[in-house]
Amino acid sequence: MSILNKYNKGSQFNFNTPAHFEYINLKDLVAKYGIEQTHQVNVLYINTKSRYGEHGVAVTGTHIVNLPNHLTNTIKEMIADDEVVALANQHALGFKVYEYTGANGVGYSIRWVDGRLEK
């Protein structure tokens, strides 16, 4: 492996997001599927055109999920990590939503988990 290979980065996700997929936030995702649901991640990217600034986005099997701003740097690191991209391509990357109470009331974030779903 060449030392220059580390600069040959770029998302190599195999999943093509269907045109009918809609954006959803974590609160609405929980309302629709419950808090215990594991969501398989097919693609990660950074939305740079949001009115609230750039933030991470996960494409699941059903939706395009807006992720909290505090995860933006983590998402950037994950996109640049070939092993994480490979996990997504193998359907082995996922997340679960959790709820917390902060200074602004109830909020939602995620924990990364094995995304392989039982069939």
C-alpha positions, 0 to 999 in steps of 0.5 A: 500500500502506498503512503499516498493511499490515505489521500484516496478517500471518498465515500464508496457507499454501494447504496443508491438512495431511492427518490421517494425516501423522505427526510425525518428527524430522530423525534419523528423516527421514534414516534414512527418505529419506537425507541428500541428499533435498530436502524440499519445505515446504508449511507452517511453524508454531510448536508452542507445546505441546511439552514442550521449549518452542516450536519450529518445525515444517515440513510436507512432502509426507509428514510433519510435521517437528520442527525444531531449537530453534535455528531457532525465531526464524528460523521465526517470521521466515519465517512473517511474511514474505509472500515466504517464504509465497508460495514455500511456496505455489508449492512452491518452498521446501525444505530439506536435512538436514545432520549435524554433531558437537557437544558432545552428539554427532551432531546434525541441522539444515537448510539452506533450498533451492529446494523444486521437486522434479523429477517 
